[in-house]
Amino acid sequence: MTPPESAYDLHGLSFRYDEDPVLSDLTGSARSGEFLGVLGPNGEGKSTLLKLLLGTLQPAQGSISLFDKPLRQIPAQERARAVGYLPQEVGVTYPFSSFEVVLMGRYPHLSTFALESARDEAIAESCMERTGTLHLARRAFATLSGGEKQRVLIASVLAQEPRVLLLDEPTASLDISHQYSLMEMLRGLAREGITILMVTHDVTLSAGYCDRLWLLSEGRILAEGPPESVVTEDNLKQLYGAEFRVTTDPGTGLPLILPPARRGASTCA
């Protein structure tokens, strides 16, 4: 059986801000069509890693390849066609409609000064339908709730028709229902061959949906693999410096993370 193609290959990746090292000798790969979750405490370089993968930051050392081609050799517009990116915060200050925001995702496919075609508009509409936001198309983006804005922005990223999606805390502003629906959608995209690389703090949610996890600690990958082998009490203690209980979901066999048992707690009869 032929192994899946690599979307990203990282070798000896290092990065620092001034004198502060953020990533140090990080090596790993993301396979094509894989849903990969990146976990770790604040300040461990997760968002920086996404910017390096996007090509907006350059590593101090090491290399990044995108589909077997050195990332730094890929022109910016070609990268934008291949890689969609949703940061933690997106500032939209002009009074655009939600549909106009999604349509902006088509910019990598337009030549200079070209206007969007009927096909571009159809793709934007399809992406809004897919993310459950088509009914918001005429609404001013600024009037939407946090969760509605997030889903519209995801539709805009999908409108790029990327081969890879880089997502920085995409579920942070969503209620629990929309968190699950988004994760189901991302799994569906991965099954279609799109590589999903998601930075998140939600260990249980990512363990339930991601194919593999990276635990990022001190600029390196502390552990990687399927959730059931990576999410252990020892790994989480080493990663976060706190005690957790890890149990198994009887329905799925996947790990569930619980707080430590309270001392002296009693059960009610």
C-alpha positions as CSV (number, residue, x, y, z in Angstrom):
1,M,0.0,0.0,0.0
2,T,1.4,3.4,-1.0
3,P,1.9,5.7,2.0
4,P,-0.1,9.0,1.8
5,E,1.7,12.0,0.3
6,S,3.1,14.5,2.7
7,A,1.5,18.0,2.7
8,Y,4.1,19.5,5.0
9,D,7.6,18.3,5.9
10,L,9.5,20.1,8.7
11,H,13.2,19.5,9.4
12,G,15.1,21.0,12.2
13,L,12.8,24.1,12.4
14,S,14.0,26.9,14.7
15,F,12.6,30.4,15.3
16,R,13.2,33.1,17.8
17,Y,11.9,36.6,18.5
18,D,14.9,38.7,19.2
19,E,16.8,36.6,21.8
20,D,13.8,34.5,22.9
21,P,13.7,31.1,21.2
22,V,10.2,29.9,20.3
23,L,10.7,26.8,18.3
24,S,13.9,24.7,18.5
25,D,14.9,21.9,16.1
26,L,11.2,20.9,15.4
27,T,10.9,18.0,13.0
28,G,7.6,16.5,11.8
29,S,5.2,16.0,8.9
30,A,1.5,16.4,8.1
31,R,0.1,13.9,5.7
32,S,-2.2,14.8,2.8
33,G,-5.8,14.5,3.9
34,E,-5.0,14.3,7.6
35,F,-6.7,16.1,10.4
36,L,-3.8,17.1,12.7
37,G,-4.2,18.8,16.0
38,V,-1.5,20.9,17.7
39,L,-1.7,21.2,21.5
40,G,0.4,22.9,24.1
41,P,0.4,25.7,26.7
42,N,0.4,29.4,25.9
43,G,3.7,30.7,24.7
44,E,4.9,27.4,23.2
45,G,5.0,28.7,19.6
46,K,1.8,27.2,18.2
47,S,0.6,30.4,16.4
48,T,4.2,31.1,15.3
49,L,4.3,27.6,13.8
50,L,1.2,28.4,11.7
51,K,2.8,31.6,10.4
52,L,5.9,29.7,9.4
53,L,3.8,27.1,7.6
54,L,2.0,29.9,5.9
55,G,5.3,31.5,4.8
56,T,4.7,34.9,6.5
57,L,7.6,34.2,8.9
58,Q,10.9,32.7,7.9
59,P,12.7,30.1,10.1
60,A,16.1,31.0,11.6
61,Q,17.2,27.4,10.8
62,G,15.7,24.3,9.2
63,S,13.4,23.8,6.3
64,I,9.7,23.6,5.4
65,S,8.4,21.8,2.3
66,L,4.9,22.0,1.0
67,F,3.9,19.1,-1.2
68,D,7.6,18.3,-1.7
69,K,8.6,21.8,-2.8
70,P,10.6,24.2,-0.6
71,L,8.1,26.6,0.9
72,R,10.3,29.7,0.3
73,Q,10.5,28.9,-3.4
74,I,6.7,29.0,-3.8
75,P,5.3,32.4,-5.0
76,A,2.9,34.1,-2.5
77,Q,-0.1,33.9,-4.8
78,E,0.5,30.2,-5.4
79,R,0.8,29.6,-1.6
80,A,-2.4,31.4,-1.1
81,R,-4.2,29.1,-3.6
82,A,-2.8,26.1,-1.8
83,V,-3.0,27.1,1.9
84,G,-6.0,28.7,3.7
85,Y,-5.3,30.3,7.0
86,L,-7.7,31.4,9.8
87,P,-6.0,33.3,12.6
88,Q,-7.4,33.8,16.1
89,E,-8.6,37.3,15.3
90,V,-9.6,38.8,12.0
91,G,-10.3,42.6,11.9
92,V,-13.0,43.5,9.3
93,T,-13.6,47.2,9.8
94,Y,-15.5,48.2,6.6
95,P,-19.2,47.6,6.4
96,F,-19.0,44.5,4.2
97,S,-21.9,42.0,4.0
98,S,-21.1,38.5,5.0
99,F,-21.3,37.4,1.4
100,E,-18.7,40.0,0.5
101,V,-16.4,38.7,3.2
102,V,-16.7,35.2,1.9
103,L,-16.1,36.4,-1.7
104,M,-12.8,37.9,-0.6
105,G,-11.6,34.3,-0.3
106,R,-11.5,34.2,-4.1
107,Y,-8.7,36.8,-4.3
108,P,-5.9,34.3,-5.0
109,H,-7.7,33.1,-8.1
110,L,-8.2,36.6,-9.6
111,S,-5.7,38.5,-11.8
112,T,-4.8,42.1,-11.0
113,F,-7.9,44.4,-11.1
114,A,-10.2,41.5,-12.2
115,L,-13.7,41.4,-10.8
116,E,-15.3,38.3,-9.4
117,S,-17.1,36.1,-12.0
118,A,-20.4,34.3,-11.7
119,R,-18.3,31.1,-10.9
120,D,-16.6,32.9,-8.0
121,E,-19.9,34.0,-6.6
122,A,-21.3,30.4,-6.9
123,I,-18.3,29.0,-5.1
124,A,-18.7,31.6,-2.3
125,E,-22.4,30.8,-2.0
126,S,-21.6,27.0,-1.9
127,C,-19.1,27.6,0.9
128,M,-21.7,29.6,2.9
129,E,-24.2,26.8,2.5
130,R,-21.6,24.3,3.6
131,T,-20.9,26.2,6.8
132,G,-24.5,26.9,7.5
133,T,-24.2,30.7,6.9
134,L,-26.1,31.2,3.7
135,H,-29.0,32.8,5.5
136,L,-26.5,35.4,6.8
137,A,-25.3,36.4,3.3
138,R,-27.0,39.8,3.2
139,R,-26.3,40.6,6.9
140,A,-23.6,43.2,7.7
141,F,-20.6,41.2,9.0
142,A,-20.1,43.6,11.9
143,T,-23.6,42.8,13.2
144,L,-23.0,39.0,13.5
145,S,-22.4,37.2,16.8
146,G,-18.9,35.9,17.5
147,G,-19.9,32.3,16.5
148,E,-21.6,33.6,13.3
149,K,-18.5,35.6,12.3
150,Q,-16.3,32.6,12.8
151,R,-18.4,30.4,10.5
152,V,-18.5,33.1,7.9
153,L,-14.7,33.5,8.1
154,I,-14.3,29.7,7.7
155,A,-16.5,29.9,4.6
156,S,-14.2,32.6,3.3
157,V,-11.1,30.4,3.8
158,L,-12.9,27.5,2.1
159,A,-13.7,29.8,-0.9
160,Q,-9.9,29.8,-1.6
161,E,-10.3,26.1,-2.5
162,P,-7.1,25.3,-0.6
163,R,-5.4,21.9,-0.4
164,V,-4.4,22.8,3.3
165,L,-6.3,24.6,6.0
166,L,-4.3,26.2,8.9
167,L,-6.7,27.0,11.8
168,D,-5.8,28.9,15.0
169,E,-8.3,28.1,17.8
170,P,-11.3,27.9,15.4
171,T,-13.7,26.7,18.0
172,A,-12.9,29.3,20.7
173,S,-15.9,31.6,20.0
174,L,-18.4,28.8,19.2
175,D,-21.0,27.3,21.5
176,I,-20.8,23.6,22.1
177,S,-23.3,22.7,19.3
178,H,-21.4,24.7,16.7
179,Q,-18.1,23.3,18.0
180,Y,-19.2,19.8,17.2
181,S,-20.7,20.7,13.8
182,L,-17.5,22.5,12.8
183,M,-15.4,19.6,13.8
184,E,-17.6,17.2,11.8
185,M,-17.2,19.5,8.8
186,L,-13.4,19.6,9.2
187,R,-13.4,15.8,9.4
188,G,-15.4,15.7,6.2
189,L,-13.0,18.0,4.5
190,A,-10.1,15.8,5.5
191,R,-11.9,12.8,4.1
192,E,-12.1,14.7,0.8
193,G,-8.3,15.0,0.8
194,I,-7.8,18.5,2.4
195,T,-5.1,18.6,5.0
196,I,-6.3,20.2,8.3
197,L,-3.8,21.5,10.8
198,M,-5.5,23.0,13.8
199,V,-4.0,24.7,16.8
200,T,-6.3,24.3,19.9
201,H,-6.4,24.2,23.7
202,D,-9.3,21.8,23.7
203,V,-7.7,18.4,24.4
204,T,-10.9,16.4,24.6
205,L,-12.4,17.9,21.4
206,S,-9.3,17.4,19.4
207,A,-8.9,13.9,20.7
208,G,-12.4,13.1,19.5
209,Y,-11.9,14.3,16.0
210,C,-8.2,14.5,14.9
211,D,-6.4,11.7,13.3
212,R,-3.2,12.6,15.0
213,L,-2.0,15.0,17.6
214,W,1.3,16.9,18.2
215,L,2.0,17.9,21.8
216,L,4.2,21.0,21.5
217,S,6.5,21.7,24.5
218,E,9.6,24.0,24.7
219,G,9.6,24.4,21.0
220,R,9.7,20.7,20.2
221,I,7.2,17.9,19.7
222,L,6.9,16.2,23.0
223,A,4.7,13.4,21.6
224,E,2.9,12.7,18.4
225,G,0.5,10.0,17.2
226,P,-3.1,9.0,17.4
227,P,-5.0,10.5,20.3
228,E,-5.4,7.3,22.2
229,S,-1.6,6.8,22.4
230,V,-0.7,10.5,22.9
231,V,-3.3,11.7,25.4
232,T,-1.9,10.1,28.6
233,E,-1.8,11.4,32.2
234,D,2.0,11.4,32.1
235,N,2.1,13.4,28.8
236,L,-0.4,15.9,30.0
237,K,1.4,16.4,33.3
238,Q,4.7,17.0,31.4
239,L,2.9,19.3,28.9
240,Y,0.9,21.5,31.3
241,G,2.5,20.9,34.6
242,A,-0.8,19.9,36.2
243,E,-2.5,16.6,37.2
244,F,-5.3,15.3,35.0
245,R,-7.3,12.1,34.9
246,V,-7.5,10.4,31.5
247,T,-10.3,7.9,31.0
248,T,-11.8,6.2,27.9
249,D,-15.1,7.1,26.3
250,P,-17.0,3.7,26.3
251,G,-18.7,4.6,23.0
252,T,-15.7,5.5,21.0
253,G,-12.6,4.2,22.8
254,L,-11.1,7.7,22.6
255,P,-9.6,9.5,25.6
256,L,-11.6,11.9,27.8
257,I,-9.8,14.4,30.1
258,L,-11.1,15.0,33.6
259,P,-9.9,17.2,36.4
260,P,-8.1,15.5,39.3
261,A,-10.4,13.9,41.9
262,R,-11.1,16.3,44.8
263,R,-9.7,15.2,48.1
264,G,-12.4,14.6,50.7
265,A,-15.2,14.6,48.2
266,S,-18.2,12.6,49.2
267,T,-21.0,11.1,47.2
268,C,-24.6,11.8,48.0
269,A,-26.8,8.9,48.8
